[in-house]
Amino acid sequence: MKNVGLTPDQIMQKIVSLSHLVIAPKLNIKVCRDEKDNKFLECAESVKADYLISGDEDLLSLKEYNGIPILRTWKILQLLE
């Protein structure tokens, strides 16, 4: 992982402060090549997320969904800095 100048505690505080808990969104998205990953797109879409963070290649291959960028963890850590 690249050094982004934040301590692990600072990173966790930022992640928690920017996160949204989503329970059972009422969407039924079917675009991901691994259908088990569609639930993550449904959650992101239901809250109009700024980003979807993943290490999953099936999600990352989409690059974005409905205007929501799908990024690797290291990229979002750079943006948080």
PDB file with SEQRES, HELIX, SHEET and CRYST1 records, atoms N, CA, C and O in Angstrom:
SEQRES   1 A   81  MET LYS ASN VAL GLY LEU THR PRO ASP GLN ILE MET GLN          
SEQRES   2 A   81  LYS ILE VAL SER LEU SER HIS LEU VAL ILE ALA PRO LYS          
SEQRES   3 A   81  LEU ASN ILE LYS VAL CYS ARG ASP GLU LYS ASP ASN LYS          
SEQRES   4 A   81  PHE LEU GLU CYS ALA GLU SER VAL LYS ALA ASP TYR LEU          
SEQRES   5 A   81  ILE SER GLY ASP GLU ASP LEU LEU SER LEU LYS GLU TYR          
SEQRES   6 A   81  ASN GLY ILE PRO ILE LEU ARG THR TRP LYS ILE LEU GLN          
SEQRES   7 A   81  LEU LEU GLU                                                  
HELIX    1 AA1 PRO A    8  LEU A   18  1                                  11    
HELIX    2 AA2 GLU A   35  ASP A   37  5                                   3    
HELIX    3 AA3 ASN A   38  SER A   46  1                                   9    
HELIX    4 AA4 GLU A   57  LEU A   60  1                                   4    
HELIX    5 AA5 THR A   73  LEU A   80  1                                   8    
SHEET    1 AA1 3 LEU A  52  ILE A  53  0                                        
SHEET    2 AA1 3 ILE A  68  LEU A  71  1                                        
SHEET    3 AA1 3 GLU A  64  TYR A  65 -1                                        
CRYST1    1.000    1.000    1.000  90.00  90.00  90.00 P 1           1          
ATOM      1  N   MET A   1       0.838  -1.177   0.000  1.00  0.00           N  
ATOM      2  CA  MET A   1       0.000   0.000   0.000  1.00  0.00           C  
ATOM      3  C   MET A   1       0.879   1.234   0.000  1.00  0.00           C  
ATOM      4  O   MET A   1       1.911   1.276   0.670  1.00  0.00           O  
ATOM      5  N   LYS A   2       0.468   2.230  -0.749  1.00  0.00           N  
ATOM      6  CA  LYS A   2       1.217   3.464  -0.824  1.00  0.00           C  
ATOM      7  C   LYS A   2       1.028   4.268   0.457  1.00  0.00           C  
ATOM      8  O   LYS A   2      -0.040   4.233   1.069  1.00  0.00           O  
ATOM      9  N   ASN A   3       2.055   4.982   0.852  1.00  0.00           N  
ATOM     10  CA  ASN A   3       1.973   5.828   2.035  1.00  0.00           C  
ATOM     11  C   ASN A   3       1.199   7.091   1.686  1.00  0.00           C  
ATOM     12  O   ASN A   3       1.625   7.860   0.825  1.00  0.00           O  
ATOM     13  N   VAL A   4       0.078   7.310   2.338  1.00  0.00           N  
ATOM     14  CA  VAL A   4      -0.742   8.478   2.048  1.00  0.00           C  
ATOM     15  C   VAL A   4      -0.631   9.531   3.141  1.00  0.00           C  
ATOM     16  O   VAL A   4      -1.346  10.533   3.107  1.00  0.00           O  
ATOM     17  N   GLY A   5       0.251   9.322   4.106  1.00  0.00           N  
ATOM     18  CA  GLY A   5       0.470  10.335   5.130  1.00  0.00           C  
ATOM     19  C   GLY A   5      -0.536  10.338   6.264  1.00  0.00           C  
ATOM     20  O   GLY A   5      -0.516  11.247   7.094  1.00  0.00           O  
ATOM     21  N   LEU A   6      -1.397   9.367   6.323  1.00  0.00           N  
ATOM     22  CA  LEU A   6      -2.384   9.273   7.394  1.00  0.00           C  
ATOM     23  C   LEU A   6      -2.068   8.067   8.259  1.00  0.00           C  
ATOM     24  O   LEU A   6      -1.591   7.045   7.766  1.00  0.00           O  
ATOM     25  N   THR A   7      -2.338   8.192   9.552  1.00  0.00           N  
ATOM     26  CA  THR A   7      -2.178   7.043  10.433  1.00  0.00           C  
ATOM     27  C   THR A   7      -3.355   6.092  10.205  1.00  0.00           C  
ATOM     28  O   THR A   7      -4.386   6.508   9.676  1.00  0.00           O  
ATOM     29  N   PRO A   8      -3.217   4.836  10.594  1.00  0.00           N  
ATOM     30  CA  PRO A   8      -4.353   3.912  10.456  1.00  0.00           C  
ATOM     31  C   PRO A   8      -5.614   4.413  11.174  1.00  0.00           C  
ATOM     32  O   PRO A   8      -6.722   4.242  10.665  1.00  0.00           O  
ATOM     33  N   ASP A   9      -5.457   5.021  12.335  1.00  0.00           N  
ATOM     34  CA  ASP A   9      -6.618   5.564  13.056  1.00  0.00           C  
ATOM     35  C   ASP A   9      -7.285   6.686  12.267  1.00  0.00           C  
ATOM     36  O   ASP A   9      -8.512   6.764  12.217  1.00  0.00           O  
ATOM     37  N   GLN A  10      -6.489   7.549  11.657  1.00  0.00           N  
ATOM     38  CA  GLN A  10      -7.042   8.641  10.859  1.00  0.00           C  
ATOM     39  C   GLN A  10      -7.782   8.108   9.635  1.00  0.00           C  
ATOM     40  O   GLN A  10      -8.839   8.616   9.263  1.00  0.00           O  
ATOM     41  N   ILE A  11      -7.214   7.083   9.022  1.00  0.00           N  
ATOM     42  CA  ILE A  11      -7.871   6.476   7.865  1.00  0.00           C  
ATOM     43  C   ILE A  11      -9.220   5.900   8.278  1.00  0.00           C  
ATOM     44  O   ILE A  11     -10.224   6.133   7.606  1.00  0.00           O  
ATOM     45  N   MET A  12      -9.250   5.152   9.377  1.00  0.00           N  
ATOM     46  CA  MET A  12     -10.511   4.557   9.842  1.00  0.00           C  
ATOM     47  C   MET A  12     -11.528   5.628  10.214  1.00  0.00           C  
ATOM     48  O   MET A  12     -12.712   5.481   9.909  1.00  0.00           O  
ATOM     49  N   GLN A  13     -11.097   6.689  10.858  1.00  0.00           N  
ATOM     50  CA  GLN A  13     -12.019   7.771  11.222  1.00  0.00           C  
ATOM     51  C   GLN A  13     -12.630   8.402   9.972  1.00  0.00           C  
ATOM     52  O   GLN A  13     -13.826   8.691   9.943  1.00  0.00           O  
ATOM     53  N   LYS A  14     -11.823   8.612   8.955  1.00  0.00           N  
ATOM     54  CA  LYS A  14     -12.348   9.187   7.710  1.00  0.00           C  
ATOM     55  C   LYS A  14     -13.326   8.234   7.041  1.00  0.00           C  
ATOM     56  O   LYS A  14     -14.391   8.648   6.585  1.00  0.00           O  
ATOM     57  N   ILE A  15     -12.965   6.965   6.984  1.00  0.00           N  
ATOM     58  CA  ILE A  15     -13.839   5.985   6.340  1.00  0.00           C  
ATOM     59  C   ILE A  15     -15.175   5.911   7.060  1.00  0.00           C  
ATOM     60  O   ILE A  15     -16.225   5.926   6.418  1.00  0.00           O  
ATOM     61  N   VAL A  16     -15.150   5.831   8.379  1.00  0.00           N  
ATOM     62  CA  VAL A  16     -16.392   5.752   9.152  1.00  0.00           C  
ATOM     63  C   VAL A  16     -17.220   7.024   8.967  1.00  0.00           C  
ATOM     64  O   VAL A  16     -18.438   6.949   8.808  1.00  0.00           O  
ATOM     65  N   SER A  17     -16.576   8.181   8.987  1.00  0.00           N  
ATOM     66  CA  SER A  17     -17.321   9.439   8.875  1.00  0.00           C  
ATOM     67  C   SER A  17     -17.951   9.609   7.495  1.00  0.00           C  
ATOM     68  O   SER A  17     -18.939  10.331   7.358  1.00  0.00           O  
ATOM     69  N   LEU A  18     -17.400   8.962   6.473  1.00  0.00           N  
ATOM     70  CA  LEU A  18     -17.909   9.103   5.111  1.00  0.00           C  
ATOM     71  C   LEU A  18     -18.783   7.933   4.666  1.00  0.00           C  
ATOM     72  O   LEU A  18     -19.298   7.933   3.548  1.00  0.00           O  
ATOM     73  N   SER A  19     -18.954   6.935   5.538  1.00  0.00           N  
ATOM     74  CA  SER A  19     -19.673   5.718   5.163  1.00  0.00           C  
ATOM     75  C   SER A  19     -21.169   5.821   5.448  1.00  0.00           C  
ATOM     76  O   SER A  19     -21.609   6.591   6.302  1.00  0.00           O  
ATOM     77  N   HIS A  20     -21.930   5.028   4.714  1.00  0.00           N  
ATOM     78  CA  HIS A  20     -23.380   4.941   4.911  1.00  0.00           C  
ATOM     79  C   HIS A  20     -23.744   3.477   5.099  1.00  0.00           C  
ATOM     80  O   HIS A  20     -23.281   2.617   4.350  1.00  0.00           O  
ATOM     81  N   LEU A  21     -24.573   3.195   6.097  1.00  0.00           N  
ATOM     82  CA  LEU A  21     -25.088   1.851   6.294  1.00  0.00           C  
ATOM     83  C   LEU A  21     -26.336   1.703   5.434  1.00  0.00           C  
ATOM     84  O   LEU A  21     -27.261   2.511   5.522  1.00  0.00           O  
ATOM     85  N   VAL A  22     -26.354   0.683   4.617  1.00  0.00           N  
ATOM     86  CA  VAL A  22     -27.487   0.446   3.725  1.00  0.00           C  
ATOM     87  C   VAL A  22     -28.020  -0.950   4.015  1.00  0.00           C  
ATOM     88  O   VAL A  22     -27.286  -1.936   3.966  1.00  0.00           O  
ATOM     89  N   ILE A  23     -29.315  -1.011   4.320  1.00  0.00           N  
ATOM     90  CA  ILE A  23     -29.955  -2.293   4.610  1.00  0.00           C  
ATOM     91  C   ILE A  23     -31.021  -2.551   3.556  1.00  0.00           C  
ATOM     92  O   ILE A  23     -31.942  -1.755   3.372  1.00  0.00           O  
ATOM     93  N   ALA A  24     -30.878  -3.672   2.873  1.00  0.00           N  
ATOM     94  CA  ALA A  24     -31.861  -4.160   1.899  1.00  0.00           C  
ATOM     95  C   ALA A  24     -32.388  -3.072   0.970  1.00  0.00           C  
ATOM     96  O   ALA A  24     -33.549  -2.676   1.070  1.00  0.00           O  
ATOM     97  N   PRO A  25     -31.544  -2.595   0.074  1.00  0.00           N  
ATOM     98  CA  PRO A  25     -32.054  -1.615  -0.892  1.00  0.00           C  
ATOM     99  C   PRO A  25     -33.143  -2.236  -1.764  1.00  0.00           C  
ATOM    100  O   PRO A  25     -33.163  -3.448  -1.979  1.00  0.00           O  
ATOM    101  N   LYS A  26     -34.030  -1.410  -2.255  1.00  0.00           N  
ATOM    102  CA  LYS A  26     -35.172  -1.903  -3.025  1.00  0.00           C  
ATOM    103  C   LYS A  26     -34.885  -1.915  -4.526  1.00  0.00           C  
ATOM    104  O   LYS A  26     -35.807  -1.844  -5.339  1.00  0.00           O  
ATOM    105  N   LEU A  27     -33.625  -2.004  -4.885  1.00  0.00           N  
ATOM    106  CA  LEU A  27     -33.247  -2.049  -6.290  1.00  0.00           C  
ATOM    107  C   LEU A  27     -32.953  -3.482  -6.707  1.00  0.00           C  
ATOM    108  O   LEU A  27     -32.657  -4.334  -5.870  1.00  0.00           O  
ATOM    109  N   ASN A  28     -33.035  -3.735  -7.986  1.00  0.00           N  
ATOM    110  CA  ASN A  28     -32.731  -5.063  -8.513  1.00  0.00           C  
ATOM    111  C   ASN A  28     -31.844  -4.888  -9.747  1.00  0.00           C  
ATOM    112  O   ASN A  28     -32.318  -4.958 -10.881  1.00  0.00           O  
ATOM    113  N   ILE A  29     -30.555  -4.661  -9.508  1.00  0.00           N  
ATOM    114  CA  ILE A  29     -29.588  -4.411 -10.571  1.00  0.00           C  
ATOM    115  C   ILE A  29     -28.976  -5.736 -11.017  1.00  0.00           C  
ATOM    116  O   ILE A  29     -28.634  -6.585 -10.194  1.00  0.00           O  
ATOM    117  N   LYS A  30     -28.844  -5.898 -12.323  1.00  0.00           N  
ATOM    118  CA  LYS A  30     -28.258  -7.122 -12.871  1.00  0.00           C  
ATOM    119  C   LYS A  30     -27.307  -6.747 -13.998  1.00  0.00           C  
ATOM    120  O   LYS A  30     -27.611  -6.959 -15.172  1.00  0.00           O  
ATOM    121  N   VAL A  31     -26.143  -6.183 -13.635  1.00  0.00           N  
ATOM    122  CA  VAL A  31     -25.177  -5.794 -14.664  1.00  0.00           C  
ATOM    123  C   VAL A  31     -23.806  -6.422 -14.478  1.00  0.00           C  
ATOM    124  O   VAL A  31     -23.033  -6.492 -15.433  1.00  0.00           O  
ATOM    125  N   CYS A  32     -23.487  -6.875 -13.290  1.00  0.00           N  
ATOM    126  CA  CYS A  32     -22.165  -7.402 -13.002  1.00  0.00           C  
ATOM    127  C   CYS A  32     -22.037  -8.826 -13.529  1.00  0.00           C  
ATOM    128  O   CYS A  32     -22.985  -9.606 -13.445  1.00  0.00           O  
ATOM    129  N   ARG A  33     -20.879  -9.168 -14.066  1.00  0.00           N  
ATOM    130  CA  ARG A  33     -20.697 -10.518 -14.603  1.00  0.00           C  
ATOM    131  C   ARG A  33     -20.769 -11.587 -13.509  1.00  0.00           C  
ATOM    132  O   ARG A  33     -21.106 -12.737 -13.792  1.00  0.00           O  
ATOM    133  N   ASP A  34     -20.456 -11.220 -12.266  1.00  0.00           N  
ATOM    134  CA  ASP A  34     -20.670 -12.109 -11.115  1.00  0.00           C  
ATOM    135  C   ASP A  34     -21.906 -11.591 -10.393  1.00  0.00           C  
ATOM    136  O   ASP A  34     -21.836 -10.592  -9.677  1.00  0.00           O  
ATOM    137  N   GLU A  35     -23.028 -12.261 -10.576  1.00  0.00           N  
ATOM    138  CA  GLU A  35     -24.292 -11.723 -10.066  1.00  0.00           C  
ATOM    139  C   GLU A  35     -24.309 -11.502  -8.556  1.00  0.00           C  
ATOM    140  O   GLU A  35     -25.124 -10.721  -8.064  1.00  0.00           O  
ATOM    141  N   LYS A  36     -23.426 -12.173  -7.805  1.00  0.00           N  
ATOM    142  CA  LYS A  36     -23.359 -11.946  -6.355  1.00  0.00           C  
ATOM    143  C   LYS A  36     -22.855 -10.535  -6.043  1.00  0.00           C  
ATOM    144  O   LYS A  36     -23.071 -10.041  -4.936  1.00  0.00           O  
ATOM    145  N   ASP A  37     -22.195  -9.886  -6.986  1.00  0.00           N  
ATOM    146  CA  ASP A  37     -21.662  -8.550  -6.762  1.00  0.00           C  
ATOM    147  C   ASP A  37     -22.683  -7.448  -7.038  1.00  0.00           C  
ATOM    148  O   ASP A  37     -22.453  -6.290  -6.687  1.00  0.00           O  
ATOM    149  N   ASN A  38     -23.789  -7.792  -7.654  1.00  0.00           N  
ATOM    150  CA  ASN A  38     -24.807  -6.786  -7.942  1.00  0.00           C  
ATOM    151  C   ASN A  38     -25.318  -6.098  -6.678  1.00  0.00           C  
ATOM    152  O   ASN A  38     -25.725  -4.937  -6.729  1.00  0.00           O  
ATOM    153  N   LYS A  39     -25.300  -6.803  -5.544  1.00  0.00           N  
ATOM    154  CA  LYS A  39     -25.790  -6.217  -4.291  1.00  0.00           C  
ATOM    155  C   LYS A  39     -24.983  -4.978  -3.901  1.00  0.00           C  
ATOM    156  O   LYS A  39     -25.520  -4.056  -3.286  1.00  0.00           O  
ATOM    157  N   PHE A  40     -23.701  -4.953  -4.255  1.00  0.00           N  
ATOM    158  CA  PHE A  40     -22.880  -3.788  -3.936  1.00  0.00           C  
ATOM    159  C   PHE A  40     -23.265  -2.599  -4.818  1.00  0.00           C  
ATOM    160  O   PHE A  40     -23.269  -1.456  -4.361  1.00  0.00           O  
ATOM    161  N   LEU A  41     -23.586  -2.872  -6.065  1.00  0.00           N  
ATOM    162  CA  LEU A  41     -24.067  -1.812  -6.951  1.00  0.00           C  
ATOM    163  C   LEU A  41     -25.418  -1.293  -6.478  1.00  0.00           C  
ATOM    164  O   LEU A  41     -25.677  -0.090  -6.527  1.00  0.00           O  
ATOM    165  N   GLU A  42     -26.276  -2.198  -6.019  1.00  0.00           N  
ATOM    166  CA  GLU A  42     -27.587  -1.798  -5.504  1.00  0.00           C  
ATOM    167  C   GLU A  42     -27.440  -0.870  -4.299  1.00  0.00           C  
ATOM    168  O   GLU A  42     -28.136   0.140  -4.197  1.00  0.00           O  
ATOM    169  N   CYS A  43     -26.540  -1.214  -3.400  1.00  0.00           N  
ATOM    170  CA  CYS A  43     -26.319  -0.376  -2.218  1.00  0.00           C  
ATOM    171  C   CYS A  43     -25.778   0.987  -2.616  1.00  0.00           C  
ATOM    172  O   CYS A  43     -26.262   2.014  -2.139  1.00  0.00           O  
ATOM    173  N   ALA A  44     -24.781   1.001  -3.486  1.00  0.00           N  
ATOM    174  CA  ALA A  44     -24.180   2.263  -3.920  1.00  0.00           C  
ATOM    175  C   ALA A  44     -25.212   3.140  -4.625  1.00  0.00           C  
ATOM    176  O   ALA A  44     -25.286   4.343  -4.374  1.00  0.00           O  
ATOM    177  N   GLU A  45     -25.990   2.550  -5.486  1.00  0.00           N  
ATOM    178  CA  GLU A  45     -27.006   3.300  -6.220  1.00  0.00           C  
ATOM    179  C   GLU A  45     -28.096   3.822  -5.282  1.00  0.00           C  
ATOM    180  O   GLU A  45     -28.571   4.944  -5.454  1.00  0.00           O  
ATOM    181  N   SER A  46     -28.490   3.032  -4.306  1.00  0.00           N  
ATOM    182  CA  SER A  46     -29.600   3.440  -3.437  1.00  0.00           C  
ATOM    183  C   SER A  46     -29.272   4.665  -2.598  1.00  0.00           C  
ATOM    184  O   SER A  46     -30.175   5.403  -2.207  1.00  0.00           O  
ATOM    185  N   VAL A  47     -27.989   4.894  -2.316  1.00  0.00           N  
ATOM    186  CA  VAL A  47     -27.611   6.088  -1.534  1.00  0.00           C  
ATOM    187  C   VAL A  47     -26.912   7.126  -2.401  1.00  0.00           C  
ATOM    188  O   VAL A  47     -26.399   8.122  -1.892  1.00  0.00           O  
ATOM    189  N   LYS A  48     -26.893   6.892  -3.715  1.00  0.00           N  
ATOM    190  CA  LYS A  48     -26.194   7.798  -4.644  1.00  0.00           C  
ATOM    191  C   LYS A  48     -24.776   8.047  -4.151  1.00  0.00           C  
ATOM    192  O   LYS A  48     -24.351   9.191  -3.988  1.00  0.00           O  
ATOM    193  N   ALA A  49     -24.049   6.954  -3.916  1.00  0.00           N  
ATOM    194  CA  ALA A  49     -22.693   7.019  -3.369  1.00  0.00           C  
ATOM    195  C   ALA A  49     -21.767   7.821  -4.283  1.00  0.00           C  
ATOM    196  O   ALA A  49     -21.946   7.863  -5.500  1.00  0.00           O  
ATOM    197  N   ASP A  50     -20.786   8.449  -3.666  1.00  0.00           N  
ATOM    198  CA  ASP A  50     -19.764   9.158  -4.442  1.00  0.00           C  
ATOM    199  C   ASP A  50     -18.803   8.180  -5.076  1.00  0.00           C  
ATOM    200  O   ASP A  50     -18.307   8.414  -6.179  1.00  0.00           O  
ATOM    201  N   TYR A  51     -18.535   7.076  -4.379  1.00  0.00           N  
ATOM    202  CA  TYR A  51     -17.609   6.048  -4.855  1.00  0.00           C  
ATOM    203  C   TYR A  51     -18.055   4.682  -4.349  1.00  0.00           C  
ATOM    204  O   TYR A  51     -18.728   4.570  -3.324  1.00  0.00           O  
ATOM    205  N   LEU A  52     -17.666   3.648  -5.090  1.00  0.00           N  
ATOM    206  CA  LEU A  52     -17.772   2.276  -4.622  1.00  0.00           C  
ATOM    207  C   LEU A  52     -16.344   1.760  -4.563  1.00  0.00           C  
ATOM    208  O   LEU A  52     -15.638   1.754  -5.572  1.00  0.00           O  
ATOM    209  N   ILE A  53     -15.919   1.327  -3.381  1.00  0.00           N  
ATOM    210  CA  ILE A  53     -14.547   0.882  -3.170  1.00  0.00           C  
ATOM    211  C   ILE A  53     -14.528  -0.639  -3.160  1.00  0.00           C  
ATOM    212  O   ILE A  53     -15.303  -1.276  -2.445  1.00  0.00           O  
ATOM    213  N   SER A  54     -13.627  -1.220  -3.968  1.00  0.00           N  
ATOM    214  CA  SER A  54     -13.588  -2.670  -4.069  1.00  0.00           C  
ATOM    215  C   SER A  54     -12.223  -3.144  -4.527  1.00  0.00           C  
ATOM    216  O   SER A  54     -11.457  -2.401  -5.139  1.00  0.00           O  
ATOM    217  N   GLY A  55     -11.941  -4.390  -4.219  1.00  0.00           N  
ATOM    218  CA  GLY A  55     -10.781  -5.072  -4.753  1.00  0.00           C  
ATOM    219  C   GLY A  55     -11.228  -6.189  -5.684  1.00  0.00           C  
ATOM    220  O   GLY A  55     -10.404  -6.952  -6.189  1.00  0.00           O  
ATOM    221  N   ASP A  56     -12.517  -6.283  -5.908  1.00  0.00           N  
ATOM    222  CA  ASP A  56     -13.109  -7.344  -6.720  1.00  0.00           C  
ATOM    223  C   ASP A  56     -12.992  -6.996  -8.207  1.00  0.00           C  
ATOM    224  O   ASP A  56     -13.485  -5.961  -8.656  1.00  0.00           O  
ATOM    225  N   GLU A  57     -12.339  -7.866  -8.950  1.00  0.00           N  
ATOM    226  CA  GLU A  57     -12.095  -7.594 -10.371  1.00  0.00           C  
ATOM    227  C   GLU A  57     -13.383  -7.504 -11.187  1.00  0.00           C  
ATOM    228  O   GLU A  57     -13.433  -6.773 -12.177  1.00  0.00           O  
ATOM    229  N   ASP A  58     -14.424  -8.236 -10.786  1.00  0.00           N  
ATOM    230  CA  ASP A  58     -15.683  -8.158 -11.517  1.00  0.00           C  
ATOM    231  C   ASP A  58     -16.303  -6.771 -11.406  1.00  0.00           C  
ATOM    232  O   ASP A  58     -16.828  -6.241 -12.385  1.00  0.00           O  
ATOM    233  N   LEU A  59     -16.242  -6.192 -10.225  1.00  0.00           N  
ATOM    234  CA  LEU A  59     -16.753  -4.835 -10.046  1.00  0.00           C  
ATOM    235  C   LEU A  59     -15.817  -3.814 -10.685  1.00  0.00           C  
ATOM    236  O   LEU A  59     -16.269  -2.902 -11.378  1.00  0.00           O  
ATOM    237  N   LEU A  60     -14.527  -3.963 -10.457  1.00  0.00           N  
ATOM    238  CA  LEU A  60     -13.557  -3.016 -10.998  1.00  0.00           C  
ATOM    239  C   LEU A  60     -13.590  -2.964 -12.525  1.00  0.00           C  
ATOM    240  O   LEU A  60     -13.318  -1.919 -13.116  1.00  0.00           O  
ATOM    241  N   SER A  61     -13.919  -4.076 -13.159  1.00  0.00           N  
ATOM    242  CA  SER A  61     -13.967  -4.103 -14.623  1.00  0.00           C  
ATOM    243  C   SER A  61     -15.046  -3.162 -15.171  1.00  0.00           C  
ATOM    244  O   SER A  61     -14.960  -2.729 -16.321  1.00  0.00           O  
ATOM    245  N   LEU A  62     -16.051  -2.845 -14.367  1.00  0.00           N  
ATOM    246  CA  LEU A  62     -17.098  -1.912 -14.792  1.00  0.00           C  
ATOM    247  C   LEU A  62     -16.600  -0.471 -14.828  1.00  0.00           C  
ATOM    248  O   LEU A  62     -17.116   0.344 -15.592  1.00  0.00           O  
ATOM    249  N   LYS A  63     -15.608  -0.155 -14.013  1.00  0.00           N  
ATOM    250  CA  LYS A  63     -15.019   1.182 -13.861  1.00  0.00           C  
ATOM    251  C   LYS A  63     -15.970   2.185 -13.203  1.00  0.00           C  
ATOM    252  O   LYS A  63     -15.536   3.014 -12.403  1.00  0.00           O  
ATOM    253  N   GLU A  64     -17.241   2.116 -13.530  1.00  0.00           N  
ATOM    254  CA  GLU A  64     -18.250   2.946 -12.870  1.00  0.00           C  
ATOM    255  C   GLU A  64     -19.615   2.342 -13.126  1.00  0.00           C  
ATOM    256  O   GLU A  64     -19.804   1.548 -14.048  1.00  0.00           O  
ATOM    257  N   TYR A  65     -20.559   2.736 -12.290  1.00  0.00           N  
ATOM    258  CA  TYR A  65     -21.934   2.307 -12.511  1.00  0.00           C  
ATOM    259  C   TYR A  65     -22.831   3.507 -12.286  1.00  0.00           C  
ATOM    260  O   TYR A  65     -22.851   4.087 -11.200  1.00  0.00           O  
ATOM    261  N   ASN A  66     -23.561   3.869 -13.303  1.00  0.00           N  
ATOM    262  CA  ASN A  66     -24.522   4.967 -13.211  1.00  0.00           C  
ATOM    263  C   ASN A  66     -23.897   6.231 -12.619  1.00  0.00           C  
ATOM    264  O   ASN A  66     -24.509   6.906 -11.791  1.00  0.00           O  
ATOM    265  N   GLY A  67     -22.687   6.541 -13.047  1.00  0.00           N  
ATOM    266  CA  GLY A  67     -21.990   7.741 -12.591  1.00  0.00           C  
ATOM    267  C   GLY A  67     -21.225   7.573 -11.287  1.00  0.00           C  
ATOM    268  O   GLY A  67     -20.612   8.530 -10.812  1.00  0.00           O  
ATOM    269  N   ILE A  68     -21.245   6.383 -10.695  1.00  0.00           N  
ATOM    270  CA  ILE A  68     -20.525   6.122  -9.444  1.00  0.00           C  
ATOM    271  C   ILE A  68     -19.216   5.416  -9.788  1.00  0.00           C  
ATOM    272  O   ILE A  68     -19.237   4.262 -10.217  1.00  0.00           O  
ATOM    273  N   PRO A  69     -18.080   6.087  -9.607  1.00  0.00           N  
ATOM    274  CA  PRO A  69     -16.803   5.439  -9.905  1.00  0.00           C  
ATOM    275  C   PRO A  69     -16.554   4.249  -8.982  1.00  0.00           C  
ATOM    276  O   PRO A  69     -16.878   4.292  -7.795  1.00  0.00           O  
ATOM    277  N   ILE A  70     -15.976   3.191  -9.540  1.00  0.00           N  
ATOM    278  CA  ILE A  70     -15.607   2.008  -8.765  1.00  0.00           C  
ATOM    279  C   ILE A  70     -14.094   1.988  -8.694  1.00  0.00           C  
ATOM    280  O   ILE A  70     -13.417   1.805  -9.706  1.00  0.00           O  
ATOM    281  N   LEU A  71     -13.562   2.179  -7.483  1.00  0.00           N  
ATOM    282  CA  LEU A  71     -12.131   2.385  -7.288  1.00  0.00           C  
ATOM    283  C   LEU A  71     -11.520   1.342  -6.367  1.00  0.00           C  
ATOM    284  O   LEU A  71     -12.200   0.743  -5.534  1.00  0.00           O  
ATOM    285  N   ARG A  72     -10.226   1.143  -6.538  1.00  0.00           N  
ATOM    286  CA  ARG A  72      -9.448   0.315  -5.615  1.00  0.00           C  
ATOM    287  C   ARG A  72      -9.197   1.100  -4.323  1.00  0.00           C  
ATOM    288  O   ARG A  72      -9.267   2.329  -4.300  1.00  0.00           O  
ATOM    289  N   THR A  73      -8.906   0.366  -3.263  1.00  0.00           N  
ATOM    290  CA  THR A  73      -8.690   0.970  -1.946  1.00  0.00           C  
ATOM    291  C   THR A  73      -7.582   2.013  -1.973  1.00  0.00           C  
ATOM    292  O   THR A  73      -7.742   3.090  -1.398  1.00  0.00           O  
ATOM    293  N   TRP A  74      -6.459   1.719  -2.628  1.00  0.00           N  
ATOM    294  CA  TRP A  74      -5.339   2.665  -2.628  1.00  0.00           C  
ATOM    295  C   TRP A  74      -5.723   3.983  -3.268  1.00  0.00           C  
ATOM    296  O   TRP A  74      -5.209   5.031  -2.876  1.00  0.00           O  
ATOM    297  N   LYS A  75      -6.626   3.953  -4.257  1.00  0.00           N  
ATOM    298  CA  LYS A  75      -7.033   5.188  -4.922  1.00  0.00           C  
ATOM    299  C   LYS A  75      -7.874   6.056  -3.989  1.00  0.00           C  
ATOM    300  O   LYS A  75      -7.691   7.273  -3.946  1.00  0.00           O  
ATOM    301  N   ILE A  76      -8.779   5.453  -3.254  1.00  0.00           N  
ATOM    302  CA  ILE A  76      -9.598   6.245  -2.341  1.00  0.00           C  
ATOM    303  C   ILE A  76      -8.763   6.785  -1.195  1.00  0.00           C  
ATOM    304  O   ILE A  76      -9.040   7.874  -0.691  1.00  0.00           O  
ATOM    305  N   LEU A  77      -7.737   6.040  -0.772  1.00  0.00           N  
ATOM    306  CA  LEU A  77      -6.859   6.550   0.265  1.00  0.00           C  
ATOM    307  C   LEU A  77      -6.126   7.799  -0.217  1.00  0.00           C  
ATOM    308  O   LEU A  77      -5.903   8.723   0.565  1.00  0.00           O  
ATOM    309  N   GLN A  78      -5.755   7.837  -1.474  1.00  0.00           N  
ATOM    310  CA  GLN A  78      -5.139   9.048  -2.032  1.00  0.00           C  
ATOM    311  C   GLN A  78      -6.119  10.212  -2.011  1.00  0.00           C  
ATOM    312  O   GLN A  78      -5.741  11.341  -1.697  1.00  0.00           O  
ATOM    313  N   LEU A  79      -7.368   9.942  -2.342  1.00  0.00           N  
ATOM    314  CA  LEU A  79      -8.384  10.995  -2.359  1.00  0.00           C  
ATOM    315  C   LEU A  79      -8.708  11.506  -0.963  1.00  0.00           C  
ATOM    316  O   LEU A  79      -9.054  12.675  -0.792  1.00  0.00           O  
ATOM    317  N   LEU A  80      -8.597  10.631   0.041  1.00  0.00           N  
ATOM    318  CA  LEU A  80      -8.889  11.027   1.425  1.00  0.00           C  
ATOM    319  C   LEU A  80      -7.817  11.939   2.005  1.00  0.00           C  
ATOM    320  O   LEU A  80      -8.083  12.694   2.941  1.00  0.00           O  
ATOM    321  N   GLU A  81      -6.631  11.875   1.469  1.00  0.00           N  
ATOM    322  CA  GLU A  81      -5.522  12.641   2.030  1.00  0.00           C  
ATOM    323  C   GLU A  81      -5.721  14.132   1.895  1.00  0.00           C  
ATOM    324  O   GLU A  81      -4.868  14.910   2.322  1.00  0.00           O  
TER     325      GLU A  81                                                      
END                                                                             
